[in-house]
Each structure stands twice: as structure tokens, then as C-alpha cells.
Amino acid sequence: MGSQLEGAMETLINVFHHYSGKEGDKYKLSKKELKELLQSELGCFLEAQKDAGAVEKIMQDLDENGDGEVDFQEFVVLVAALTVACNNFFWENA
């Protein structure tokens, strides 16, 4: 059995590929796929935003190469940024 970190990495990979490729490139998330992933996997985060354009803003911020899709590397940037932002909250409430 792998470590907790290895399990977390595997989960990130599996979640990304569960949503990617339903339309277009199977190695990238379209805006629709990104929205579905965010709503299903980070629903509380989106609800807290109270911003109808949150997904659009996230897509623009993540899509560094401007292709209108989010690849795995760009997705990991989102997860890392959210993890850093939540670090204090998780430790204070542990």
C-alpha cells in the first residue's frame, strides 16, 4: 500500500481524468467539464464564491496557454493554490 501522499496524487489524477475527455481532447478539461468537476468535487468552494462568473474567471486564470481548455498541469495549479489557501483553516480547526 502506498503512502497518504501517493494516494492523494493518485486521487488527483483519477479525478482529473474522470471529467476530462467527455468532449474534445481526453487529456484536457473543456469549460463545461471544468464546471462539472468544480461543482461535483469543490461544490462548497463554488457556493462560497457567490459569483456567477466564478467558473469563467477560474478558467481564464488557469488556461495559461490560451487554448480554451485546462490540461492536467493547469489543473494541478488550481488544486495547489486552493490547498495553500486552505492550509491555515484546516490546521486551526484540526
C-alpha positions in Angstrom: 0.0 0.0 0.0 1.3 3.5 -0.8 1.6 6.5 1.4 -1.0 9.1 2.0 0.7 11.4 -0.3 0.9 8.8 -3.1 -2.8 8.1 -2.6 -3.6 11.9 -2.8 -1.6 12.1 -6.0 -3.4 9.1 -7.5 -6.8 10.7 -6.5 -5.9 14.0 -8.3 -5.0 12.1 -11.4 -8.2 9.9 -11.3 -10.5 12.9 -10.6 -9.0 14.9 -13.5 -9.4 12.0 -16.0 -12.8 11.2 -14.7 -14.0 14.5 -16.0 -11.6 15.2 -19.0 -12.3 13.9 -22.4 -16.1 13.8 -22.3 -15.9 16.3 -25.2 -12.8 17.1 -27.3 -9.3 16.2 -26.1 -9.3 13.4 -23.5 -6.3 14.9 -21.8 -7.9 18.3 -21.2 -10.9 19.8 -19.5 -13.3 22.0 -21.6 -15.0 24.8 -19.8 -18.1 22.6 -19.4 -16.0 19.7 -18.0 -14.2 22.1 -15.6 -17.5 23.4 -14.4 -18.8 19.9 -13.8 -15.6 19.0 -11.9 -15.8 22.1 -9.8 -19.5 21.7 -8.9 -19.1 18.0 -8.1 -15.7 18.0 -6.3 -15.5 21.5 -4.9 -19.1 22.5 -4.6 -18.7 24.2 -1.3 -15.9 26.3 -2.7 -18.1 27.5 -5.6 -21.1 28.2 -3.3 -18.9 30.3 -1.0 -17.8 32.4 -4.0 -21.3 33.8 -4.6 -20.1 34.8 -8.1 -22.0 33.6 -11.2 -18.8 34.1 -13.2 -16.5 32.2 -10.9 -16.0 29.3 -13.3 -15.2 31.6 -16.2 -12.7 33.5 -14.0 -11.1 30.3 -12.9 -10.9 29.1 -16.5 -9.2 32.3 -17.6 -6.7 32.2 -14.7 -5.9 28.5 -15.3 -5.7 28.5 -19.1 -2.1 29.8 -19.3 -1.6 28.8 -22.9 -4.9 30.3 -24.1 -6.3 27.2 -25.8 -9.7 27.4 -24.1 -9.1 24.2 -22.1 -7.4 23.2 -18.9 -4.7 20.5 -19.1 -3.5 18.4 -16.1 -0.7 20.8 -15.2 -3.0 23.8 -15.2 -5.5 21.8 -13.1 -2.8 21.0 -10.5 -2.0 24.7 -10.2 -5.7 25.2 -9.1 -5.5 22.4 -6.6 -2.2 23.6 -5.2 -3.5 27.2 -4.9 -6.6 26.1 -3.1 -4.6 23.8 -0.8 -2.3 26.7 0.2 -5.2 29.0 0.8 -7.0 26.4 3.0 -3.9 25.4 4.9 -4.4 27.7 7.9 -8.1 26.9 8.1 -7.5 23.1 8.2 -4.8 23.4 10.9 -6.7 25.8 13.0 -9.8 23.5 13.0 -8.0 20.2 13.5 
